[in-house]
Structures are given as structure tokens and as C-alpha cells.
């Protein structure tokens, strides 16, 4: 019987820290876009993630109720005709953040990360198969509240994250095994404006 192998790097991959190329989120067509001016989201945010459902029994970070934090930054924002697009950084610290693009309409922000992570031996932590898993993390956030002093500025966001990863065929052939081969983890998200995490010296 083959030993179950897990990808430890998956802990950093959610909404940031990917080894692949982020997938741009398509811009919503003008016919479906709200014409109302949206609350501004540019700047730094602290995102709290709570697992609400998961079929991944191998990763403790995916257990229902598990809580983790990410540090976001929205920037380069352009808002023609009520819709907005821009860039988003996301990761566990300021020093470890990946980038992608977002689109938004009617104060709903959508972005996605995708890439690959290594399959590691459970007993030693050594890399068994580089890029043994493919993953996608899709985030949807809505403006829950605006600033009490400046109502044009978003102050609180909430939403959901859907994270899916799959063991590749090449990894299965090389001995990387997991049941199920594809797992999905759902998160509830809350974000507030805040400072960055301390930068850890190398």
C-alpha cells in the first residue's frame, strides 16, 4: 500500500504564494456592470479565513473551523463605466505575497490564483514530485461596510474562497498518492483595513 503523501506548500498557496502564473479574472461585460460608483478598496487589508467545508482529510489546515490570515493589497485601480479592474497582492507576510488581477462591479470584487505545488514525503518532508499538484483559489469579496468618516472608502469586506487542488497524472505515476485525488476546501472571509505583517529577516 502506498503511503499517503501531502503537499505542505499548500498552506502558503491559498490566495497567494503560488508557483504558477496567476489567472487573470475576466472583466465583466458593460451590459452586466453596475453604473453606480464603487467604494474605494486601494491599500492594505488583513484577511481572516475560516474553513467552512472540506473533503481534504490529510491537511490539518483544511479542517473545518481552521483559521488563517492573509495580507492583501489592492492597487493600480481603474474604474471606467462603474466597473473596476486592478492588481492584488496576497500572502502570509509582506515578504511572501503573490500577485494577480481583480475585477469588480457593484462593490463585489473577484480574483483568482492558480499554479502548482510540490508533492512531499510525509515522513521526511523531502520533495517526491516537483509540481505534483495543480491548484486554483477563487475569491469573491463584497463591501460590507464603509468608513464612518469617508463613506466613499470601503472599511470591511466579506466573502468566500473556494480552493481546489488535484494530484497530477505524472505525480500519481511517480508514487504521489492521495484520496481523494481532487479536494475542495471552502472558506468564509472577512477583511479589514490594517497594517502589514512584520517582515521576517532571511
C-alpha positions, 0 to 999 in steps of 0.5 A, spaced: 500 500 500 502 506 498 503 511 503 499 517 503 503 523 501 501 531 502 503 537 499 505 542 505 506 548 500 499 548 500 498 552 506 502 558 503 498 557 496 491 559 498 490 566 495 497 567 494 504 564 494 503 560 488 508 557 483 504 558 477 502 564 473 496 567 476 489 567 472 487 573 470 479 574 472 475 576 466 472 583 466 465 583 466 461 585 460 458 593 460 451 590 459 452 586 466 456 592 470 453 596 475 453 604 473 453 606 480 460 608 483 464 603 487 467 604 494 474 605 494 478 598 496 486 601 494 491 599 500 492 594 505 487 589 508 488 583 513 484 577 511 481 572 516 479 565 513 475 560 516 474 553 513 467 552 512 467 545 508 472 540 506 473 533 503 481 534 504 482 529 510 490 529 510 491 537 511 490 539 518 489 546 515 483 544 511 479 542 517 473 545 518 473 551 523 481 552 521 483 559 521 488 563 517 490 570 515 492 573 509 495 580 507 492 583 501 493 589 497 489 592 492 492 597 487 493 600 480 485 601 480 481 603 474 474 604 474 471 606 467 463 605 466 462 603 474 466 597 473 473 596 476 479 592 474 486 592 478 492 588 481 492 584 488 497 582 492 496 576 497 500 572 502 502 570 509 507 576 510 509 582 506 515 578 504 511 572 501 505 575 497 503 573 490 500 577 485 494 577 480 488 581 477 481 583 480 475 585 477 469 588 480 462 591 479 457 593 484 462 593 490 463 585 489 470 584 487 473 577 484 480 574 483 483 568 482 490 564 483 492 558 480 499 554 479 502 548 482 505 545 488 510 540 490 508 533 492 512 531 499 514 525 503 510 525 509 515 522 513 521 526 511 518 532 508 523 531 502 520 533 495 517 526 491 514 530 485 516 537 483 509 540 481 505 534 483 499 538 484 495 543 480 491 548 484 486 554 483 483 559 489 477 563 487 475 569 491 469 573 491 469 579 496 463 584 497 463 591 501 460 590 507 461 596 510 464 603 509 468 608 513 464 612 518 468 618 516 469 617 508 463 613 506 466 613 499 472 608 502 470 601 503 472 599 511 470 591 511 469 586 506 466 579 506 466 573 502 468 566 500 474 562 497 473 556 494 480 552 493 481 546 489 487 542 488 488 535 484 494 530 484 497 530 477 497 524 472 505 524 472 505 525 480 500 519 481 505 515 476 511 517 480 508 514 487 504 521 489 498 518 492 492 521 495 484 520 496 481 523 494 485 525 488 481 532 487 479 536 494 475 542 495 476 546 501 471 552 502 472 558 506 468 564 509 472 571 509 472 577 512 477 583 511 479 589 514 483 595 513 490 594 517 497 594 517 502 589 514 505 583 517 512 584 520 517 582 515 521 576 517 529 577 516 532 571 511 
